[in-house]
């Protein structure tokens, strides 16, 4: 009797889970202004370029925000040289996605959490007035990613939680850690353009990352929501 009950409950749970997945993208509907805030050029594209494209098709204005300009990201280049190259690559990627780019003033590899940096992020949010923000999951091996997430979370609180805040993943296993999504977006029809935008960051030689991380990660998330490729998210909730 106990075994039968467990099996019945398991079947019900699976049915509810399946229904939730099929209806899952309803959570994207109704957003008018979306900021995707990443620590470096290529992070917004890596996290959720497919979702950015889908939101645009649903009528939202989408903005890619870069906390730094990747100043430390090109071996043999000065910070000024790398900044120029990587901003140009980011603008090319944004043009391909049809989104606007904003560059904040932090330095790659030396991102800070302090009073001034909290104020900078809060000012961005107040100026842009998004109703949705996507940023890094806060548990991450890259300090700049953690800093970015902390600053966005604080801005969410300091502006009265007047936008919906979501976290996404980048190169899970190598960078994003302990990420258990609750929301998914089928990006199968947008996946080719996502990869094209990601590869606009030519200085980073990202072909290997696509094969080693993105193919696996996006297929895994797709398996979780009955799609070929998907991106996954966690919403910050106020309890």
C-alpha positions in Angstrom: 0.0 0.0 0.0 2.8 2.4 0.9 4.7 1.6 -2.3 1.6 2.2 -4.4 1.1 5.6 -2.7 4.7 6.6 -3.4 4.4 5.6 -7.0 1.1 7.5 -7.4 2.6 10.6 -5.8 5.6 10.4 -8.0 3.4 10.2 -11.2 1.4 13.2 -10.0 4.6 15.2 -9.3 5.9 14.3 -12.8 2.7 15.4 -14.4 2.7 18.7 -12.5 6.4 19.3 -13.4 5.7 18.6 -17.1 2.7 21.0 -17.1 4.9 23.6 -15.4 7.6 23.2 -18.1 5.1 23.5 -21.0 3.6 26.7 -19.6 7.0 27.9 -18.3 7.7 30.7 -20.8 4.5 32.6 -19.7 6.8 34.2 -17.1 8.5 36.2 -20.0 5.3 37.9 -21.1 4.6 41.5 -20.3 8.1 42.8 -19.8 8.8 46.2 -21.5 12.4 47.0 -20.6 15.0 44.4 -19.8 18.6 44.9 -18.6 21.0 41.9 -18.9 24.0 42.9 -16.7 27.2 40.9 -17.0 30.7 41.4 -15.6 32.6 41.4 -18.9 32.0 41.7 -22.6 30.6 38.3 -23.7 28.9 37.6 -20.3 25.4 38.8 -21.3 25.6 36.9 -24.6 26.9 33.8 -22.8 24.2 33.9 -20.1 21.1 34.5 -22.2 21.4 35.8 -25.7 18.7 33.4 -26.8 16.3 34.8 -24.2 17.3 38.3 -25.1 16.3 37.6 -28.7 13.0 36.0 -27.6 12.1 39.0 -25.4 12.8 41.3 -28.3 10.4 39.3 -30.4 7.8 39.6 -27.6 8.1 43.4 -27.8 10.6 44.2 -25.0 13.4 46.7 -25.2 16.6 44.8 -24.3 19.9 46.4 -23.1 23.2 44.6 -22.5 25.1 46.1 -19.6 28.9 45.4 -19.1 30.2 46.0 -15.6 33.8 46.2 -17.0 35.2 46.4 -20.5 37.4 43.4 -20.3 40.6 45.4 -19.8 42.6 42.4 -18.5 41.2 40.0 -21.1 43.8 40.1 -23.9 47.3 38.9 -23.2 50.0 41.3 -24.4 47.6 44.3 -24.6 47.4 47.3 -22.2 44.2 48.0 -20.5 43.4 50.8 -22.9 44.1 48.7 -25.9 42.0 45.8 -24.6 39.2 48.1 -23.6 39.0 49.5 -27.2 39.0 46.1 -28.8 36.6 44.5 -26.4 34.1 47.3 -26.5 34.1 47.2 -30.3 33.5 43.4 -30.1 30.6 43.9 -27.7 29.0 46.6 -29.8 29.2 44.2 -32.8 27.6 41.5 -30.8 24.8 43.9 -29.6 24.2 45.0 -33.2 23.8 41.4 -34.3 21.3 40.9 -31.4 19.6 44.2 -32.0 20.1 45.4 -28.5 21.7 48.5 -27.0 25.1 48.4 -25.1 26.0 50.2 -21.9 29.5 50.1 -20.4 30.0 50.8 -16.7 33.3 51.9 -15.3 34.7 49.0 -13.3 38.0 47.3 -14.2 38.3 43.7 -15.4 39.9 41.6 -12.7 39.5 44.3 -10.1 35.8 44.8 -9.7 34.9 46.5 -6.4 32.1 46.4 -3.9 32.0 49.8 -2.1 29.7 52.8 -1.5 30.6 54.4 -4.9 30.0 51.2 -6.8 26.7 50.6 -5.1 25.7 54.1 -6.1 26.8 53.6 -9.7 24.6 50.5 -10.1 21.7 52.1 -8.4 22.0 55.1 -10.7 22.0 52.8 -13.8 18.8 51.1 -12.6 17.1 54.4 -11.8 18.0 55.9 -15.1 17.0 52.9 -17.3 13.9 52.0 -15.2 13.7 48.3 -16.2 10.9 46.0 -15.2 13.2 43.0 -15.6 16.9 42.5 -14.8 19.0 39.4 -15.5 22.5 39.0 -14.0 25.0 36.4 -12.7 24.1 33.8 -10.2 26.0 34.9 -7.0 27.9 31.7 -6.4 30.6 31.8 -9.0 34.3 31.1 -9.3 35.0 34.4 -10.9 35.1 37.3 -8.4 33.9 39.9 -11.0 30.8 37.8 -11.5 30.1 37.7 -7.8 30.7 41.4 -7.5 28.3 42.1 -10.4 25.6 39.9 -8.8 26.0 41.6 -5.4 25.7 45.1 -6.8 22.6 44.3 -8.8 21.0 42.6 -5.8 21.6 45.7 -3.7 20.2 48.0 -6.4 17.1 45.8 -6.5 16.6 46.3 -2.8 17.5 50.0 -2.7 15.1 50.8 -5.5 12.2 49.2 -3.6 12.3 45.9 -5.5 10.5 47.7 -8.4 11.8 45.3 -11.0 11.9 41.5 -11.3 15.4 40.1 -10.7 16.6 36.9 -12.3 19.9 35.0 -12.2 21.4 32.9 -15.0 24.5 30.8 -15.5 27.8 31.0 -17.4 29.9 28.0 -18.1 28.4 26.0 -15.3 30.9 23.8 -13.5 33.9 26.0 -14.4 32.3 29.3 -13.2 28.7 29.1 -12.1 28.4 26.8 -9.1 25.4 25.1 -7.3 22.9 26.5 -9.8 19.5 24.8 -9.7 17.1 26.5 -12.1 13.4 27.0 -11.7 12.6 28.6 -15.0 13.6 27.7 -18.6 13.4 29.3 -22.0 13.5 27.2 -25.2 16.1 29.0 -27.4 16.3 26.3 -30.1 15.2 28.7 -32.9 17.6 31.5 -31.6 20.6 29.3 -30.8 22.5 29.9 -34.0 22.3 33.7 -33.7 23.3 33.4 -30.0 26.5 31.6 -30.9 27.2 34.1 -33.7 26.9 37.0 -31.3 29.0 35.2 -28.7 31.7 34.6 -31.3 31.8 38.3 -32.1 34.2 38.4 -29.2 37.1 37.2 -31.4 39.8 38.3 -29.0 38.6 35.6 -26.5 38.8 32.6 -28.9 35.5 31.2 -27.7 35.0 28.3 -30.1 36.4 25.9 -27.5 34.1 27.2 -24.8 31.1 26.7 -27.1 32.0 23.0 -27.7 33.1 22.2 -24.1 30.5 24.2 -22.1 27.7 25.8 -24.1 26.7 22.8 -26.1 26.5 20.6 -23.0 24.9 23.2 -20.8 22.2 24.3 -23.3 21.4 20.7 -24.3 21.1 19.7 -20.6 18.8 22.6 -19.9 16.8 21.7 -23.0 16.4 18.1 -21.7 15.0 19.6 -18.5 12.2 21.5 -20.4 11.5 19.3 -23.4 13.5 21.4 -25.9 16.7 20.9 -27.9 18.4 23.9 -26.4 17.4 26.0 -23.5 18.6 28.7 -21.1 17.7 28.5 -17.4 17.0 31.0 -14.6 16.3 31.5 -10.9 14.1 34.4 -9.8 15.0 36.4 -6.7 12.1 36.3 -4.4 11.3 38.5 -1.4 10.1 36.6 1.6 
